[in-house]
Amino acid sequence: MAQEIPAHDSYARGNHSDVSSQSYPPRKAVFGWILFDWAAQPYFSLITTFVFAPYFATHIAATPASGQAMWGFATAAAGLVIAILSPVLGAIADAGGRRKPWIAAFGALFVIGASILWIGRPGDPSIILPLLIAFGIATIGVEFATVFNNAMMPTLVPPERIGRLSGTGWATGYIGGILSLVLVLGFLAASSETGRTLFGLTPLFGLDPATHQGDRITGPLSGLWFIVFVLPMFLFTPDRASKKPALGAVREGLRELRETLSKLPKRPVMMTFLIANMVYTDALVALFAFGGIYAAGTFGWQTIQIGTFGILAAFSGTLGAWIGGKLDDKLGPKAVIAGSMTILLLACAAILSIDRDTLFFVVKVAPPVPGKLFGSPAEQVYLALGFLIGMAAGPMQAASRTLLIRLAPPDRITQYFGLFALSGKVTSFMAPLVVSIVTAVTASQKAGMAVLVVFFAAGLGLLWRVRA
């Protein structure tokens, strides 16, 4: 089992002068921590972006537009819960010392919620509400577990290697997402028309293409994947020693949170960064939540097309996160975030100019050919934009958590990761909500997605005011 790091070590006390003398755990501890991203990523790849969300919008909801709206409302509700509780739980964890019990508890919540998604039968409106509740439970569980996993970073490597650690974690997570997509598309999810998977095989375990069991299995698969691959973190990555009993930790944590919040206005750099993170993370959440749904409605893509698109985007995300981690250590996280956000803003604007038979609003092209994989120019351009989005999203998220570490007091790192999660979630319901409202009012997916350009532009403007 992993050893515990004393709660009174120099880094935990915030004594920066002694950081160089701190001893760090062996490589297997770092490896175990990195595998958390691998364990959690399939949920985001399979459920929230490329397989289950588009399936919900196109086969469970009455129309793709109503499905996009309902999925957005569920995402917003989960984001609101996460926003309210993240800093509170982070403060309690800092006061109590240990992070692994929290990861285990919220990981279990995630597994339960994800597994329930199996009930999502096509064309059955009675299961829509239970399905959205299960999705919200799973999202809350995986996001809270991530907050506490992030807080372990400063005890694993020296400060000058934080950027590379964060980038490697994101890149590893993307690889896990790619493999999970290949597994689902190649062996489990088949076309309802041909009955064959992307590899031309009959689905394993007798999964029925007619009832979309290959799409629905992504929920239980994400939960099982998490259980298996999170184990090395529990076995090899050291936790901080317990500092206070549970009740005392709650009281102390809430007291420290009040103190932190009262001092936040006196830390204008941190406050500006948290607001900027709030805005651009909000846009990114909505982009991931609706990217696959938008493609399904615009091009009529089914699971195999969307999943293949997801593999390409995840591959580019792996490459981008790995490169971004190196650039983070060389140029600083702010430069990486700003460059990534500029790419995302331009890509979103370009997506709005694409339709089934139109490029850049005015160029007429041949529409998609049924049964032909990415045969139209519009689909091919959308693929290229997806590659750019993947290249930019990974570095932006990885560099954001390293910038937080560079700005936060070390003795309250989980609190600030809680505030970081708060800033990423307190209005994370806002972009999906606005996208959902605009989509519902206009009955246009394109009009809803146009909101994201405004969010990215505002986030970029705020980031320039952060002096790292």
C-alpha positions, -999 to +999 in steps of 0.1 A: +000+000+000+011+036-006+027+054+023+013+086+038+029+120+035+031+138+068+005+166+070+032+188+085+057+186+057+072+219+044+051+221+013+019+216+032+029+244+056+034+267+027+071+272+034+084+278-001+120+281+011+120+245+021+104+231-010+137+222-025+144+199+004+111+180+003+114+144-007+090+132-034+075+097-038+089+072-064+078+070-100+052+043-094+033+069-072+033+094-101+023+066-125-007+057-102-018+094-101-015+097-139-038+067-143-066+085-127-070+106-158-069+074-178-096+059-155-120+089-157-116+100-194-138+073-210-168+088-192-162+121-209-154+105-243-181+079-243-209+095-223-208+133-224-194+138-259-192+112-286-215+082-280-243+084-254-251+121-256-257+121-294-276+088-290-298+104-264-305+134-287-312+114-318-329+082-305-344+089-271-355+125-273-383+135-298-360+157-319-322+164-319-330+200-309-351+190-279-325+164-270-298+190-270-319+213-248-327+185-223-291+173-221-280+209-216-304+214-187-291+182-170-255+193-175-264+227-160-281+211-129-251+189-122-228+219-127-247+239-102-244+212-075-207+209-082-202+246-080-219+249-046-202+220-029-167+219-044-150+246-023-167+234+008-155+198+004-121+210-006-117+230+025-128+200+047-103+178+029-075+203+035-084+205+072-087+167+075-056+160+054-066+129+034-079+129-002-083+092-011-114+086+010-132+114-009-120+100-042-133+066-033-167+079-021-173+101-052-159+074-075-185+050-062-212+076-068-199+080-104-199+042-110-235+039-098-248+067-119-229+057-150-241+021-148-278+032-146-275+047-181-280+012-195-317+017-191-318+043-219-339+024-244-346+041-277-380+058-282-391+054-246-400+089-232-407+074-197-370+068-190-358+103-200-361+118-165-345+089-147-318+088-173-310+125-169-309+121-131-284+092-134-263+112-158-263+141-133-253+117-104-224+103-125-212+137-135-212+150-099-193+119-088-165+120-114-161+158-111-157+158-073-133+128-075-112+149-099-111+178-075-094+157-049-071+139-073-059+173-087-050+184-052-025+156-048-002+170-076+021+193-056+032+164-033+043+143-063+069+163-082+089+195-078+072+227-088+092+231-120+078+198-132+041+205-124+034+215-160+048+183-175+029+162-149-004+179-157+001+176-194+012+140-192-020+132-171-042+148-197-024+131-226-027+097-209-064+104-203-069+111-239-052+078-249-076+060-225-105+078-242-092+067-277-089+031-266-124+031-250-138+045-283-120+019-304-134-008-281-169+005-283-169+012-321-149-018-331-165-045-310-197-033-292-217-007-310-231-017-344-250+001-371-288-005-368-289-008-406-260-033-412-258-050-378-220-047-380-194-027-360-168-003-374-145-034-379-173-053-397-179-076-367-210-088-350-212-070-316-197-089-287-219-104-259-249-105-283-256-067-280-286-059-300-281-031-326-319-026-330-322-015-294-288+003-294-274-018-266-239-010-280-245+027-273-261+020-239-233-003-227-210+028-226-224+037-191-216+004-173-183+002-193-172+036-181-179+026-145-160-007-148-131+010-166-129+035-137-129+007-110-100-012-127-077+016-136-081+038-105-067+010-083-030+019-089-036+053-075-050+039-043-022+013-041+009+033-051+002+071-047+007+083-011-020+103+006-014+130+032-017+118+068-049+125+087-047+158+106-081+160+123-111+137+132-140+140+107-161+164+128-131+186+136-121+187+100-156+199+090-155+228+115-119+237+106-125+234+069-155+256+069-137+282+091-107+282+067-130+285+037-147+316+051-112+330+057-101+322+022-132+337+006-128+368+027-092+373+015-099+365-021-107+401-031-073+410-017-057+386-042-068+403-075-046+381-097-061+349-083-096+364-085-092+375-121-079+340-131-108+323-114-133+345-132-115+339-165-114+301-159-151+303-151-159+318-185-137+298-208-143+265-190-180+271-193-176+275-230-155+243-232-180+223-212-207+233-236-185+226-267-178+191-255-215+185-244-229+196-278-202+190-303-213+154-311-250+163-308-245+192-333-228+169-358-256+143-354-282+169-362-263+187-389-249+157-409-271+129-397-241+111-382-247+079-362-226+063-335-199+050-358-193+084-375-194+104-343-172+079-325-146+079-353-147+117-351-141+113-314-111+091-319-095+117-342-103+145-317-089+124-288-057+116-307-052+153-314-059+160-277-033+135-267-007+152-289-018+186-279-016+179-241+018+163-244+032+193-264+013+217-242+029+203-210+064+210-224+054+245-235+039+251-201+072+245-184+091+267-210+066+295-217+044+294-187+008+282-184-008+316-192+007+316-227-005+280-233-040+288-222-042+320-243-030+303-275-053+273-270-083+296-264-076+316-295-077+283-316-109+272-299-126+306-306-116+305-343-127+268-346-161+275-331-167+304-355-157+282-384-181+255-373-210+279-375-202+285-412-206+249-421-239+231-431-247+199-449-241+214-483-224+247-475-189+258-464-181+292-449-217+304-454-215+308-492-195+279-508-219+253-521-207+217-519-221+182-524-241+170-494-232+139-474-238+106-492-257+080-471-236+051-461-203+068-471-180+077-442-171+114-443-175+116-480-187+152-483-164+183-481-185+198-453-179+166-432-142+167-439-138+203-429-157+195-397-132+167-390-103+191-395-119+216-371-124+187-346-087+180-348-079+216-340-103+216-311-087+185-296-052+200-301-063+231-281-086+217-254-061+194-238-033+220-233-058+246-221-072+224-193-038+210-183-022+245-182-052+259-162-046+236-133-008+243-133-015+280-133-038+275-103-009+257-085+015+285-092-010+311-078-024+293-048-010+291-012+004+256-009-012+250+025-047+254+011-042+238-023-074+216-021-094+247-011-082+265-041-088+235-063-123+236-049-125+272-058-110+263-092-137+237-096-162+263-084-150+288-110-152+261-136-187+250-124-204+279-108-216+290-142-209+258-160-247+255-162-248+290-178-233+282-213-253+249-216-283+267-203-280+296-227-272+272-256-303+251-246-326+282-243-314+297-276-317+263-293-352+257-279-365+292-288-350+293-323-353+255-330-318+259-344-287+241-332-265+266-351-280+295-332-275+278-299-238+270-307-231+306-316-232+315-279-198+298-274-180+323-296-190+350-272-179+330-241-145+322-255-139+358-265-148+370-230-126+344-214-096+354-235-101+391-226-101+383-189-071+360-191-049+388-205-055+407-172-039+379-152-002+385-143+012+351-137 
